[in-house]
Amino acid sequence: MVATIRISAAGGGVWREFNVYLGRDIELFFASTNREEVELRAHLLRLAGVETRVRKEGGRNVWYLGATTDQLAAGGEELRRELAKAVRQAARWVC
């Protein structure tokens, strides 16, 4: 199951949508060949209180960003509220 959340900064002037994968755990994952985009998303997550880092794996030019349940739960109150709302909405589609 996948839910989508929007994280913004600068009074909403800079925002990105993130897919949150809902299974046994809650995981946020993003990959791109555009390192600057991945770094921007990582920065938005850090502003929301989520500790994450950008990494490159293998010999391909693909950059990865991820956050697990515990990392997301450590984020700010607004992020936790939006995650809970996204999970509830996604659950309605399944049921």
Buried (B, 14 or more C-beta within 10 A) or exposed (E): EEBEBEBBBEEEEEEBEBBBBBEEEBBBEBEBEEEEBBBBBBBBBBBBBBEBEBEEEEEEEBBBBBBBBEBBBEBEEEBBEBBEEBBEEBEEEEE
